[in-house]
Amino acid sequence: MAISTAPTAEILDSTILQDVVDGNLRLTSEQAMCLYHEMPLPELGRWADKRCRTLHGDFIRTYIVDRNINYTNICTAKCTFCAFRRDGHEDDAYTLNYDVLLQKVQEIVDIGGTQILMQGGMNPELPLEWYIDLLQLLGEKFPQVHVHAFSPPEIIEFVHFFNTPGNSLEEQIRWVLTKLQEAGLKSIPGGGGEIFAHAVREKIGLGKCNAEVWLTVMRIAHELGMNTSATMMFGHIEGIADRIHHMDLVRTWQDRSIEDFGLNGGGRYKAFISWPFQPDNSPLGRVKEWNTSEAEPFPGDVVAKLDGTGVKSEHPEFGRRICLAGSSSYLRTQAISRLFLDNIYSIGSSWVTMGPAIGQTALFYGANDLGSVMLEENVVSAAGTTWCLNEAKLCHMIRGAGFTPAKRDNKYDLLQIHDGENAPDKMVTDWSSQEQGALIAHTSSNNTACNNSVPLTINQ
Ligand code: SF4
């Protein structure tokens, strides 16, 4: 991969950007910053779209049918952006039992699902055997279902909770991951990435592993042959340079995994998904919002450094003001991720937080994938924003954007290309019964289900 030596501002030149699109030039962090701040949004979208088309072609855009299962909301961490966590003694604290978990998996299998995404709080009461038995049970009952579960912060808490053998943290991580993999774990989701820069992370991710440990968990997963994803939650106290730095770490560690394990059946980051912070019901959401018309620069931007070395003492208001990301900031950030992350296959649109309209627009800003249908969601919905869409609506969104929808699996292999008349969206005769779900309201049986009337709706 060629490293750009062009001066930063020249990245605005179309001939240089064409090299990025063609995969002949890698953006520097400074160039990414320049693009973020200087390039008009539609133009930035066009370049990200070109890069996306180079990688994924002009015709097909994908989605997966899986189910997001949050098996417990009891958590030892106290992330300030989180409205989901509970202490074990709280009335609405929960841990789902195996019967409920198996029922949830059955429901997604019944509608053609191929994967479950299982993440929880970090619950110190659950022993290793609870996870091993669950994974084995899932493998016995649903051998066709891919288990994508346990983000790096959970893995690190497992290391602490289980009195894990090993002479170093790496050995302990490898021991835990090997046990889980042997029991049936197939891949690791990128939860808990948030923003990697230390100054931000120590303010918002109380009790959660730092960036290096997060990245190390993923590296060991890659070494063991498991694929992973990477995520970023932005639009709070961080500066724009923190977002670029976050992407830079993902890109750098991906290079290492590909180089070290790529020829030996190793895994890698298959996807990058970013979304804006959802403020409702969380401590961070009560922090005063920065008025963007203020002449002073946002404290997060004063502190943020492209190399991640920003320190909170550089601005007295750092961490005491948030700058929420609207649609334009979201689309800019996603477009930059598509251009910057030249070694990541998929960029996912975040319609769950942004809503279907922006989620569809994101397909023109570098995203090739709409993620999953949503039967239930508990984490961001606790923070006030979740949209629920079924398979027909996802296909409708993709087709409406001018592409052919295709159902994929966890490896991004295509399972069904919906180019015929029996496509899920083509079978719908009355779209009035297919309105996207309203915001989440349901909390009975310790989960949250989509409050809509489409066939996927359950547990209402
Ligand atoms: S975001 Fe996850 S780790 Fe942080 S408090 Fe919430 S449930 Fe716990």
Residues whose N, C-alpha, C, O or C-beta is under 5 A from the ligand:
A	BS01	SF4	C75 A77 K78 C79 C82 R85 G120 G121 M122
